[in-house]
């Protein structure tokens, strides 16, 4: 008996009970669709977060004041971290040869006022080098000047510009930030959110000015760009060493690299995706039970048919094959429908929330089909064996149902 | 063709074993026409199932065409059923979702016969039973007599040596019943060994040899004198 004949006979068996067949197919379809959709969401979240960090550039070191890692021993001297200062940033630039650009960053919020218009903005105090480090582009004017770290000038984010100067050229205009007056020298191209900071809603001013405005000595962080062909880790270690020396031997600065951040997020979100897939897999398992149930009913309903198959010379193995194939066809049909439904609802989500990338991972698509087919086979084994084990005499003696 | 020796069949039902057959000795020649009769519970169906290799004897020897079947593995028994034995049943046992032709093709499907040959052989079988026009009909679109004729076509399509009929007319009116009987008798004339289990004396009486069972034993084994093959017209079957 060849496979095609077997297939035809097995699928013929499904035709008789459209509703029952349809329901169990639906069960598998829902299971597979939920696997696809949930893993798509997990994978989408992963891509979203890693995408955010990927804009940082792969050769960036981020130095943050304070140590977040727990140390093994209780320190004998005070652990109050030193501020990360302008001078620290300068020292890193001068003493670590692999580092080609350094941008100190101070952050605060203030209200910005231009004429009658006013709004809250995030103020970033930095230097001209931020432009290159963060790959920012200017719509008009220029970025912060190279040689005047305490000038009273500012650069506007796209939305800030739109809202403060909706109908006139902002270049050369005055803006009041807190109690200070600044002259607008440039506008940055729209960029969107990056690491939780909407660069369109930001006003950049020279770093020294910012420290004075916010009355601080310490920086929020220091961004350092390493030569593309230099070893990132070595540069990081060198920078930390410089800072440790300047901070009286204390390691009170945390170093982040895009890699380390990405790896951590990838791990967390990978686990999240796997957990979601696991939850969805439960529904697939339940669908498998549904198939087993349908097949068991089918076996008991078709007792006479099974008896007949044996009487006309079907072997044990052939009867098993007929019912296994029937179950596999049920499950795989459900799998295919579920796959289509899952991908379609993924598309729909993408339409509704364009910011959030929904992405069905390739492995999930393949796995859904393989798993649904094997669900059919695994949950079909019991009914199929029951069918094959039927005593043909008893099966044939059954009166018409 | 068939040699039974000391065939016993014991069913374990609850605590007390039921002895359906208690030492049956029987020898049936190739091309013979035998009826097996007896009251219900006499073991005639059990005997038929054992003859058809659907059931195994608890003890004794069953040689079919010279081959001992009692110790054949299950897969071999399937092969014996497929190639040596044709079955027809009281309730026809057609598969409802398959057409007449599809039902007839079924044994050939499991025998792995290619589709084209199957169609041709099914077509010829339908011709033999006079149902060429009904090839595409499903069982529920056929009358009882037609269904049984499809079942006969299915039973003989593999060209078996033995045709076993279990109450073949039990579910038919007298006209289609006698049609069916005439059909299988014609096949017997062409050399098919025919064994009919029935409790209807008028059907059983037509056989060349009549075996009567009671309580699991052969109590009578005769060639009825009334039987005159090829002579007087067949008596009406009721």
Contacts between the chains, C-beta under 8 A, distances in Angstrom:
chain1	res1	chain2	res2	distance
A	1	B	109	5.8
A	1	B	110	5.3
A	1	B	111	7.4
A	1	B	112	4.9
A	2	B	112	6.5
A	5	B	109	4.9
A	5	B	115	7.2
A	9	B	109	6.5
A	12	B	97	5.6
A	12	B	98	6.9
A	13	B	97	7.4
A	15	B	97	6.1
A	16	B	96	7.4
A	16	B	97	5.3
A	304	B	91	7.9
A	304	B	93	6.1
A	305	B	93	7.9
A	305	B	95	5.6
A	307	B	93	7.4
A	308	B	93	4.5
A	308	B	95	6.9
A	309	B	106	7.6
A	309	B	110	7.1
A	310	B	54	6.9
A	310	B	78	7.2
A	310	B	81	7.3
A	311	B	52	7.0
A	311	B	54	6.1
A	311	B	81	6.4
A	311	B	87	4.7
A	311	B	93	7.6
A	312	B	81	7.1
A	312	B	82	6.8
A	312	B	87	7.4
A	312	B	106	5.8
A	312	B	107	4.0
A	312	B	110	6.5
A	312	B	154	7.0
A	312	B	158	8.0
A	313	B	78	5.3
A	313	B	79	6.8
A	313	B	81	4.5
A	313	B	82	2.4
A	313	B	83	7.2
A	313	B	107	5.7
A	313	B	110	5.6
A	313	B	111	6.5
A	313	B	158	7.4
A	314	B	78	6.6
A	314	B	110	4.5
A	315	B	74	7.4
A	315	B	75	5.1
A	315	B	78	4.2
A	315	B	79	7.8
A	315	B	110	7.6
A	316	B	74	5.7
A	316	B	75	6.8
A	316	B	78	7.4
A	317	B	75	7.4
A	318	B	78	8.0
A	318	B	110	5.7
A	392	B	54	4.6
A	392	B	55	7.8
A	393	B	49	4.8
A	393	B	54	5.3
A	393	B	55	5.0
A	396	B	54	7.4
A	396	B	89	6.4
A	396	B	93	6.6
A	397	B	45	7.7
A	399	B	91	7.1
A	400	B	91	5.8
